[in-house]
């Protein structure tokens, strides 16, 4: 038998909110939450990587600024 971890108050609030809306909207909300959590985890990984190894990112930033000053960049 699997032992479950008790939910935090924040998680319980999220469950209450999800349970209060229709199944269609619940699925949409869950998809949005999944995407948001994925983006947060991605940002955390970048921040960790940068804090451990800032050199390559600083080098790329300097190169990008140099190219911009030389007129080699374009607006997105």
N, CA, C and O atoms as a GROMACS GRO file, in nm:
protein
  304
    1UNK      N    1   0.084  -0.118   0.000
    1UNK     CA    2   0.000   0.000   0.000
    1UNK      C    3   0.088   0.124   0.000
    1UNK      O    4   0.189   0.130   0.071
    2UNK      N    5   0.051   0.223  -0.080
    2UNK     CA    6   0.128   0.346  -0.095
    2UNK      C    7   0.093   0.445   0.015
    2UNK      O    8  -0.024   0.464   0.049
    3UNK      N    9   0.196   0.509   0.070
    3UNK     CA   10   0.174   0.612   0.173
    3UNK      C   11   0.166   0.745   0.102
    3UNK      O   12   0.257   0.781   0.027
    4UNK      N   13   0.060   0.820   0.124
    4UNK     CA   14   0.046   0.949   0.057
    4UNK      C   15   0.092   1.061   0.150
    4UNK      O   16   0.080   1.052   0.272
    5UNK      N   17   0.143   1.166   0.089
    5UNK     CA   18   0.187   1.284   0.162
    5UNK      C   19   0.068   1.377   0.179
    5UNK      O   20  -0.006   1.398   0.083
    6UNK      N   21   0.049   1.434   0.296
    6UNK     CA   22  -0.063   1.528   0.314
    6UNK      C   23  -0.044   1.649   0.223
    6UNK      O   24   0.068   1.695   0.200
    7UNK      N   25  -0.155   1.701   0.171
    7UNK     CA   26  -0.149   1.817   0.083
    7UNK      C   27  -0.129   1.944   0.165
    7UNK      O   28  -0.179   1.957   0.277
    8UNK      N   29  -0.055   2.038   0.106
    8UNK     CA   30  -0.035   2.168   0.170
    8UNK      C   31  -0.165   2.247   0.163
    8UNK      O   32  -0.252   2.214   0.083
    9UNK      N   33  -0.178   2.351   0.245
    9UNK     CA   34  -0.298   2.437   0.237
    9UNK      C   35  -0.316   2.496   0.096
    9UNK      O   36  -0.429   2.510   0.049
   10UNK      N   37  -0.205   2.531   0.032
   10UNK     CA   38  -0.214   2.587  -0.103
   10UNK      C   39  -0.268   2.485  -0.203
   10UNK      O   40  -0.351   2.517  -0.288
   11UNK      N   41  -0.221   2.361  -0.190
   11UNK     CA   42  -0.270   2.254  -0.278
   11UNK      C   43  -0.418   2.226  -0.255
   11UNK      O   44  -0.493   2.205  -0.349
   12UNK      N   45  -0.458   2.227  -0.129
   12UNK     CA   46  -0.600   2.207  -0.098
   12UNK      C   47  -0.687   2.318  -0.157
   12UNK      O   48  -0.797   2.292  -0.206
   13UNK      N   49  -0.637   2.440  -0.152
   13UNK     CA   50  -0.709   2.553  -0.213
   13UNK      C   51  -0.723   2.532  -0.363
   13UNK      O   52  -0.830   2.555  -0.420
   14UNK      N   53  -0.614   2.488  -0.428
   14UNK     CA   54  -0.619   2.463  -0.572
   14UNK      C   55  -0.721   2.354  -0.604
   14UNK      O   56  -0.796   2.367  -0.701
   15UNK      N   57  -0.725   2.249  -0.525
   15UNK     CA   58  -0.821   2.140  -0.546
   15UNK      C   59  -0.963   2.193  -0.529
   15UNK      O   60  -1.051   2.161  -0.609
   16UNK      N   61  -0.986   2.273  -0.427
   16UNK     CA   62  -1.119   2.330  -0.405
   16UNK      C   63  -1.163   2.416  -0.523
   16UNK      O   64  -1.278   2.410  -0.567
   17UNK      N   65  -1.072   2.495  -0.574
   17UNK     CA   66  -1.102   2.580  -0.689
   17UNK      C   67  -1.136   2.493  -0.810
   17UNK      O   68  -1.236   2.516  -0.878
   18UNK      N   69  -1.054   2.393  -0.837
   18UNK     CA   70  -1.077   2.306  -0.952
   18UNK      C   71  -1.209   2.230  -0.940
   18UNK      O   72  -1.280   2.212  -1.039
   19UNK      N   73  -1.241   2.186  -0.820
   19UNK     CA   74  -1.365   2.112  -0.800
   19UNK      C   75  -1.489   2.200  -0.814
   19UNK      O   76  -1.600   2.150  -0.832
   20UNK      N   77  -1.470   2.331  -0.806
   20UNK     CA   78  -1.585   2.422  -0.813
   20UNK      C   79  -1.622   2.461  -0.956
   20UNK      O   80  -1.721   2.531  -0.977
   21UNK      N   81  -1.544   2.415  -1.056
   21UNK     CA   82  -1.574   2.450  -1.195
   21UNK      C   83  -1.607   2.325  -1.275
   21UNK      O   84  -1.580   2.213  -1.231
   22UNK      N   85  -1.664   2.345  -1.392
   22UNK     CA   86  -1.706   2.231  -1.475
   22UNK      C   87  -1.585   2.150  -1.522
   22UNK      O   88  -1.473   2.200  -1.523
   23UNK      N   89  -1.609   2.026  -1.559
   23UNK     CA   90  -1.501   1.936  -1.602
   23UNK      C   91  -1.425   1.992  -1.722
   23UNK      O   92  -1.302   1.982  -1.728
   24UNK      N   93  -1.496   2.051  -1.817
   24UNK     CA   94  -1.430   2.108  -1.935
   24UNK      C   95  -1.334   2.219  -1.892
   24UNK      O   96  -1.218   2.222  -1.933
   25UNK      N   97  -1.384   2.309  -1.810
   25UNK     CA   98  -1.299   2.419  -1.763
   25UNK      C   99  -1.189   2.369  -1.670
   25UNK      O  100  -1.080   2.425  -1.667
   26UNK      N  101  -1.218   2.265  -1.595
   26UNK     CA  102  -1.117   2.206  -1.506
   26UNK      C  103  -1.000   2.154  -1.588
   26UNK      O  104  -0.884   2.177  -1.553
   27UNK      N  105  -1.029   2.086  -1.697
   27UNK     CA  106  -0.922   2.034  -1.783
   27UNK      C  107  -0.840   2.147  -1.845
   27UNK      O  108  -0.718   2.137  -1.857
   28UNK      N  109  -0.909   2.254  -1.884
   28UNK     CA  110  -0.838   2.370  -1.939
   28UNK      C  111  -0.748   2.433  -1.832
   28UNK      O  112  -0.633   2.469  -1.859
   29UNK      N  113  -0.801   2.446  -1.712
   29UNK     CA  114  -0.725   2.505  -1.602
   29UNK      C  115  -0.604   2.418  -1.568
   29UNK      O  116  -0.495   2.469  -1.542
   30UNK      N  117  -0.623   2.287  -1.569
   30UNK     CA  118  -0.512   2.196  -1.540
   30UNK      C  119  -0.403   2.207  -1.646
   30UNK      O  120  -0.284   2.204  -1.614
   31UNK      N  121  -0.442   2.219  -1.771
   31UNK     CA  122  -0.343   2.234  -1.878
   31UNK      C  123  -0.265   2.364  -1.860
   31UNK      O  124  -0.143   2.366  -1.879
   32UNK      N  125  -0.334   2.472  -1.824
   32UNK     CA  126  -0.267   2.599  -1.799
   32UNK      C  127  -0.171   2.586  -1.681
   32UNK      O  128  -0.059   2.638  -1.685
   33UNK      N  129  -0.214   2.518  -1.576
   33UNK     CA  130  -0.130   2.498  -1.458
   33UNK      C  131  -0.007   2.415  -1.493
   33UNK      O  132   0.104   2.447  -1.449
   34UNK      N  133  -0.025   2.309  -1.572
   34UNK     CA  134   0.089   2.228  -1.615
   34UNK      C  135   0.191   2.312  -1.692
   34UNK      O  136   0.311   2.303  -1.668
   35UNK      N  137   0.141   2.393  -1.785
   35UNK     CA  138   0.230   2.478  -1.864
   35UNK      C  139   0.303   2.579  -1.775
   35UNK      O  140   0.423   2.601  -1.792
   36UNK      N  141   0.230   2.638  -1.682
   36UNK     CA  142   0.290   2.736  -1.591
   36UNK      C  143   0.398   2.670  -1.505
   36UNK      O  144   0.507   2.726  -1.488
   37UNK      N  145   0.369   2.552  -1.451
   37UNK     CA  146   0.467   2.480  -1.368
   37UNK      C  147   0.590   2.442  -1.450
   37UNK      O  148   0.702   2.450  -1.400
   38UNK      N  149   0.569   2.402  -1.575
   38UNK     CA  150   0.681   2.368  -1.663
   38UNK      C  151   0.771   2.490  -1.684
   38UNK      O  152   0.893   2.480  -1.678
   39UNK      N  153   0.709   2.606  -1.709
   39UNK     CA  154   0.787   2.729  -1.728
   39UNK      C  155   0.865   2.766  -1.602
   39UNK      O  156   0.980   2.807  -1.610
   40UNK      N  157   0.801   2.752  -1.486
   40UNK     CA  158   0.870   2.782  -1.360
   40UNK      C  159   0.990   2.691  -1.338
   40UNK      O  160   1.098   2.738  -1.300
   41UNK      N  161   0.971   2.560  -1.364
   41UNK     CA  162   1.083   2.466  -1.348
   41UNK      C  163   1.196   2.499  -1.446
   41UNK      O  164   1.314   2.490  -1.411
   42UNK      N  165   1.160   2.537  -1.566
   42UNK     CA  166   1.260   2.574  -1.666
   42UNK      C  167   1.339   2.697  -1.621
   42UNK      O  168   1.462   2.700  -1.632
   43UNK      N  169   1.269   2.798  -1.570
   43UNK     CA  170   1.336   2.918  -1.519
   43UNK      C  171   1.430   2.883  -1.403
   43UNK      O  172   1.541   2.936  -1.394
   44UNK      N  173   1.384   2.796  -1.314
   44UNK     CA  174   1.467   2.756  -1.200
   44UNK      C  175   1.595   2.688  -1.248
   44UNK      O  176   1.702   2.712  -1.194
   45UNK      N  177   1.583   2.602  -1.350
   45UNK     CA  178   1.701   2.534  -1.403
   45UNK      C  179   1.800   2.632  -1.463
   45UNK      O  180   1.920   2.620  -1.443
   46UNK      N  181   1.748   2.734  -1.537
   46UNK     CA  182   1.835   2.836  -1.594
   46UNK      C  183   1.905   2.914  -1.484
   46UNK      O  184   2.025   2.939  -1.492
   47UNK      N  185   1.831   2.952  -1.381
   47UNK     CA  186   1.890   3.028  -1.271
   47UNK      C  187   1.998   2.947  -1.200
   47UNK      O  188   2.103   3.001  -1.165
   48UNK      N  189   1.972   2.818  -1.178
   48UNK     CA  190   2.073   2.732  -1.116
   48UNK      C  191   2.198   2.722  -1.203
   48UNK      O  192   2.310   2.737  -1.155
   49UNK      N  193   2.176   2.698  -1.331
   49UNK     CA  194   2.288   2.684  -1.424
   49UNK      C  195   2.370   2.812  -1.430
   49UNK      O  196   2.492   2.808  -1.425
   50UNK      N  197   2.301   2.926  -1.440
   50UNK     CA  198   2.372   3.053  -1.446
   50UNK      C  199   2.448   3.080  -1.318
   50UNK      O  200   2.561   3.129  -1.323
   51UNK      N  201   2.390   3.049  -1.202
   51UNK     CA  202   2.459   3.077  -1.076
   51UNK      C  203   2.583   2.990  -1.061
   51UNK      O  204   2.680   3.031  -0.996
   52UNK      N  205   2.582   2.871  -1.120
   52UNK     CA  206   2.698   2.782  -1.109
   52UNK      C  207   2.803   2.810  -1.216
   52UNK      O  208   2.922   2.794  -1.192
   53UNK      N  209   2.758   2.853  -1.336
   53UNK     CA  210   2.850   2.874  -1.449
   53UNK      C  211   2.811   3.000  -1.526
   53UNK      O  212   2.760   2.989  -1.638
   54UNK      N  213   2.834   3.119  -1.470
   54UNK     CA  214   2.792   3.242  -1.538
   54UNK      C  215   2.880   3.281  -1.658
   54UNK      O  216   2.836   3.359  -1.742
   55UNK      N  217   3.000   3.229  -1.666
   55UNK     CA  218   3.093   3.269  -1.770
   55UNK      C  219   3.040   3.258  -1.912
   55UNK      O  220   3.042   3.358  -1.984
   56UNK      N  221   2.992   3.142  -1.955
   56UNK     CA  222   2.944   3.129  -2.093
   56UNK      C  223   2.828   3.224  -2.125
   56UNK      O  224   2.822   3.279  -2.235
   57UNK      N  225   2.737   3.245  -2.031
   57UNK     CA  226   2.624   3.335  -2.056
   57UNK      C  227   2.671   3.479  -2.067
   57UNK      O  228   2.621   3.554  -2.152
   58UNK      N  229   2.766   3.518  -1.983
   58UNK     CA  230   2.820   3.654  -1.991
   58UNK      C  231   2.889   3.675  -2.125
   58UNK      O  232   2.877   3.781  -2.186
   59UNK      N  233   2.962   3.574  -2.170
   59UNK     CA  234   3.032   3.582  -2.299
   59UNK      C  235   2.932   3.598  -2.414
   59UNK      O  236   2.953   3.679  -2.504
   60UNK      N  237   2.823   3.520  -2.410
   60UNK     CA  238   2.722   3.530  -2.515
   60UNK      C  239   2.652   3.665  -2.512
   60UNK      O  240   2.620   3.721  -2.617
   61UNK      N  241   2.628   3.718  -2.393
   61UNK     CA  242   2.563   3.849  -2.380
   61UNK      C  243   2.652   3.959  -2.437
   61UNK      O  244   2.604   4.048  -2.507
   62UNK      N  245   2.781   3.953  -2.408
   62UNK     CA  246   2.875   4.051  -2.464
   62UNK      C  247   2.879   4.043  -2.615
   62UNK      O  248   2.882   4.146  -2.683
   63UNK      N  249   2.878   3.922  -2.668
   63UNK     CA  250   2.880   3.902  -2.813
   63UNK      C  251   2.752   3.958  -2.876
   63UNK      O  252   2.757   4.022  -2.982
   64UNK      N  253   2.638   3.934  -2.813
   64UNK     CA  254   2.511   3.985  -2.864
   64UNK      C  255   2.508   4.138  -2.864
   64UNK      O  256   2.462   4.199  -2.960
   65UNK      N  257   2.559   4.200  -2.757
   65UNK     CA  258   2.565   4.346  -2.752
   65UNK      C  259   2.657   4.401  -2.861
   65UNK      O  260   2.625   4.501  -2.925
   66UNK      N  261   2.770   4.336  -2.881
   66UNK     CA  262   2.864   4.379  -2.985
   66UNK      C  263   2.797   4.373  -3.122
   66UNK      O  264   2.807   4.468  -3.201
   67UNK      N  265   2.728   4.264  -3.150
   67UNK     CA  266   2.661   4.250  -3.279
   67UNK      C  267   2.549   4.353  -3.295
   67UNK      O  268   2.527   4.404  -3.405
   68UNK      N  269   2.480   4.383  -3.186
   68UNK     CA  270   2.373   4.484  -3.192
   68UNK      C  271   2.432   4.621  -3.223
   68UNK      O  272   2.380   4.694  -3.307
   69UNK      N  273   2.540   4.654  -3.156
   69UNK     CA  274   2.605   4.785  -3.180
   69UNK      C  275   2.656   4.795  -3.323
   69UNK      O  276   2.663   4.904  -3.378
   70UNK      N  277   2.692   4.684  -3.382
   70UNK     CA  278   2.741   4.681  -3.521
   70UNK      C  279   2.626   4.676  -3.622
   70UNK      O  280   2.649   4.668  -3.742
   71UNK      N  281   2.502   4.680  -3.572
   71UNK     CA  282   2.386   4.680  -3.662
   71UNK      C  283   2.353   4.542  -3.718
   71UNK      O  284   2.283   4.531  -3.819
   72UNK      N  285   2.402   4.438  -3.654
   72UNK     CA  286   2.379   4.301  -3.704
   72UNK      C  287   2.257   4.235  -3.641
   72UNK      O  288   2.226   4.120  -3.672
   73UNK      N  289   2.188   4.307  -3.551
   73UNK     CA  290   2.069   4.248  -3.487
   73UNK      C  291   1.944   4.298  -3.556
   73UNK      O  292   1.945   4.398  -3.627
   74UNK      N  293   1.836   4.225  -3.535
   74UNK     CA  294   1.708   4.269  -3.590
   74UNK      C  295   1.598   4.250  -3.487
   74UNK      O  296   1.604   4.160  -3.403
   75UNK      N  297   1.498   4.334  -3.494
   75UNK     CA  298   1.387   4.327  -3.400
   75UNK      C  299   1.305   4.202  -3.424
   75UNK      O  300   1.282   4.163  -3.539
   76UNK      N  301   1.262   4.140  -3.316
   76UNK     CA  302   1.179   4.020  -3.328
   76UNK      C  303   1.034   4.055  -3.344
   76UNK      O  304   0.950   3.966  -3.356
   0.00000   0.00000   0.00000
